[in-house]
Amino acid sequence: MDERNRLEAFEKMLIYVRENYVRVNQKMSQLKVEGKEKSATYRQLMGNKLQYQNMLSLYRLYGLVEDDK
């Protein structure tokens, strides 16, 4: 894979991670409003959120992104 393709793949992955982080937060907020914080779905979403959050933190740590916006 050449550098250009690698950069394009990274950018696609970054967009995917950011969009899914936002989507998971929205779903979790809705479940919280419904009083379903102890549901299996909520807990799975929490795991996904932490995974995406960790990835974004690593990107920042290595200077690949400046913020999570």
C-alpha positions as CSV (number, residue, x, y, z in Angstrom):
1,M,0.0,0.0,0.0
2,D,1.5,3.3,-1.0
3,E,1.5,6.4,1.2
4,R,-1.5,8.0,-0.5
5,N,-3.7,5.0,-0.2
6,R,-2.6,4.6,3.4
7,L,-3.5,8.2,4.2
8,E,-6.9,7.8,2.5
9,A,-7.5,4.6,4.5
10,F,-6.6,6.4,7.8
11,E,-8.9,9.3,7.0
12,K,-11.8,6.9,6.3
13,M,-11.1,5.1,9.5
14,L,-11.0,8.4,11.5
15,I,-14.3,9.5,10.1
16,Y,-15.8,6.1,10.9
17,V,-14.6,6.2,14.5
18,R,-15.8,9.7,15.1
19,E,-19.2,9.1,13.6
20,N,-19.7,5.9,15.6
21,Y,-18.6,7.6,18.8
22,V,-21.3,10.2,18.3
23,R,-23.9,7.6,17.3
24,V,-23.1,5.5,20.4
25,N,-23.4,8.5,22.7
26,Q,-26.8,9.4,21.2
27,K,-28.1,5.8,21.6
28,M,-26.8,5.7,25.2
29,S,-28.5,9.0,26.0
30,Q,-31.8,7.7,24.6
31,L,-31.5,4.5,26.6
32,K,-30.7,6.6,29.7
33,V,-33.9,8.7,29.2
34,E,-35.8,5.4,29.0
35,G,-34.3,4.2,32.3
36,K,-32.4,1.3,30.6
37,E,-28.9,2.0,31.9
38,K,-28.6,-1.6,33.2
39,S,-29.6,-3.3,30.0
40,A,-27.3,-5.4,28.0
41,T,-27.6,-3.1,25.0
42,Y,-26.5,-0.1,27.1
43,R,-23.6,-2.0,28.5
44,Q,-22.5,-3.1,25.0
45,L,-22.7,0.5,23.8
46,M,-20.6,1.6,26.8
47,G,-17.9,-0.9,25.7
48,N,-18.0,0.4,22.2
49,K,-17.9,4.0,23.4
50,L,-14.8,3.3,25.5
51,Q,-13.1,1.6,22.5
52,Y,-13.8,4.5,20.2
53,Q,-12.7,7.0,22.9
54,N,-9.5,5.1,23.4
55,M,-8.8,5.1,19.6
56,L,-9.3,8.9,19.5
57,S,-7.1,9.4,22.5
58,L,-4.3,7.4,20.8
59,Y,-4.7,9.5,17.6
60,R,-4.2,12.6,19.7
61,L,-1.3,11.1,21.6
62,Y,0.6,10.4,18.4
63,G,-0.3,13.8,16.9
64,L,-2.5,12.4,14.2
65,V,-5.5,14.6,15.2
66,E,-5.7,17.8,17.2
67,D,-9.2,17.3,18.7
68,D,-12.3,15.0,18.5
69,K,-14.4,17.3,16.4
